[in-house]
Amino acid sequence: MASKEEFFASLTPSSIEPTPMPEVAVVTLDAPPREHFIEVLEGVGGRLGQGDDLGDVKKRAAELVSQNLQVLSLMEGVEGNRDPSAVRDPHELKDVDYTIAPARLAVAENGSVWISGEDLVTRNAVFICEHLIAVVDENRITGTMSEAVRRLGKLGGGWGVFISGPSKTADIEQALVMGAHGARSMTVYVLRGV
Amino acid sequence: MSQTHARKVETFAADEARVDWHSAALLALRDKRDLQAKSLPQWEQMRESASRMKLYVLSHLPELLEQFTSNCEANGMEVHWARDAKEHNEIVASILKERGKKKLVKSKSMLTEEVHLVPHLEKHGIECIETDLGERILQLREEPPSHIVVPAIHLKKEEIGELFHEKIGTQAGASDPTYLTHAARESMRQEFLSADAAMTGVNMAIADEGAFVVCTNEGNADMGAHLPDLHIAVMGMEKLVPDADSAALLMRMLARNATGQPSTSYNSIFGAPRPGCELHIVIVDNGRSLRMADRRHAEIYKCIRCGACINTCPVYRRGGGHSYDYFIPGPIGLAIAGDNPEANSEAWACTLNGSCNNVCPVKVPLRETIAYHREQLAQQKQLPYHKNAYMPLAGKIFGSPRGLSMAMTAVRVGLRIMPQILQRRIGGWSKSRDFPKPPAESFAHWYRKNRGE
């Protein structure tokens, strides 16, 4: 196995002439972000939550709990029936039906939401669930990915994910199927800004 | 020497209906990519930015590698260096063995195909489970992928149904894609839950943050990486980008070019291990820097592995991914490895039509690179299909106006009098295509008559 020094010493110099870093334009969209986001979200197989107030999300969570489903809520003020603070190991979440998670941003051009690991009890909470509900403030919808990245300032520094609709595959004869390995459905509540 | 590309295509093309179906499936991806291209007015500007950004990366690799490494280490990750395939496989095996790991779930990585990682780990008694549905299907069939984005595009749902019936116990005769996918989901869930290590590839490595992006539609990379306490990410060193703006640019382009989606379902950004867990990154050269030392070969490493060139390639669409010797098929595979004298027919699995150049999001000069390989092989007298014998002669004839005119007259007359059934026996392209109707006269003759002196 090579040390870092041996690796660098073995590199043949690149023949590509020193090229300056180009300006990578931050592209913005003209369309109103909320409408555009909802349109693309539905296009990528996501659903818009019914209602635009946190109360609507609470109501939905209570409904799911009353159906005897396993509901993990990571959203402040929304009650599920799983205690996030009791989770010691991500494997424990294997029977979760619904995860409800806050999204810090949404991106209109691809219908995705940005979920930060800091808001989750464990990273897998938004993948291992059968269904995912994300909640975002309408003032946090950006037009494009490049605007979203600028707004976040830093992408890394932990872990986070842009999620655009449910888990999907078309590996069998190009037929689109929702629910490959991650959540089978994704619902996004867009809350009216204050 | 292995079978020529043309010989292997004959096997694939024996079933004409299947070829039509295969071609249409790929063209549908190309069409969806075109719709995305038309929906973004800045499309061409994005291609230019992405191309120049990657040229910047390739001309500043050592600095960016240093920066990426020190930032990753500051973020609590461990970085390893592999000069070649053997070192890569040894590093991965030793990380796993030192920790007593027995079962690895991995998401799709072209790099691990390149270095033949899985057989190496299996020799060490480590079970490897491919978790991308297409890759899993092929692992169960003990067959290589035929495409870098849609690895099982050559298979019919009935074949997958039969495979799943035998391997994971789905109903006999069932071939509904939804039913089969959900059966695979249930079966793979058990694998995810029982794995003690995870591996992913890397789509973009962000140098100034020490973070990397992994893009999937299925969520398999994330399902794998966030359960066990060990995650190993492997990357070719060309995956670097300088900053988050550049990563955002490529995230905007990757899925649009690959499958015509505005984004993959998941763009997962790893900037630190989970508390109490380990995150290792293995950075691989394996011939990259050597190829980059040749300016006419170097730009292949701008590639972001979207597969758009493959979807649009008429030779790939009608010849299938298993007709190539190199593990990456289509234009980008030819551009990377078409100079291999052991597989010297590869560089001719191309009509030089340049459709690939036109769709490539980072402007890899695919056609020019493939033509360059032909040039090199000709200089080494390594031409396939008996070209060493007849090309010099053809060069002489076509090199003189008189020779050209006589040869063309012979062809016009020959095609007029030769019955079609005999024309097909000439071989090569004429086996599955009719010759064009010969014109009545040569262009030179027509020009003299109509334009005169």
Interface residues (C-beta under 8 A of the other chain):
Chain A: M1 A2 S3 K4 E6 F7 F8 S10 L11 T12 P13 S14 S15 I16 E17 P18 T19 P20 M21 P22 E23 V24 A25 V26 V27 V40 G43 V44 P90 H91 K94 V107 E109 N110 G111 S112 T122 R123 N124 F127 I128 T144 M145 S146 A148 V149 R150 L152 K154 L155 G156 G157 G158 W159 G160 V161 F162 I163 S164 G165 P166 S167 K168 T169 A170 D171 I172 E173 Q174 A175 V177 G179 A180 H181 G182 A183
Chain B: A25 A28 L29 Q42 Q45 M46 E48 S49 R52 M53 L55 Y56 L58 S59 H60 L61 P62 L65 T69 N75 V79 H80 W81 A82 R83 E87 E90 I91 S94 T131 D132 L133 G134 I137 V150 P151 A152 I153 L155 K156 K157 I160 P177 T178 L180 T181 H182 A184 R185 M188 R189 F192 L193 I206 E209 G210 A211 V213 N217 E218 G219 N220 D222 M223 A225 H226 L227 P242 A244 D245 S246 A247 A248 L249 M251 R252 T259 Q261 P262 S263 T264 S265 Y266 N267 S268 I269 F270 G271 A272 R274 I283 D285 S289 L290 M292 A293 D294 R295 A298 E299
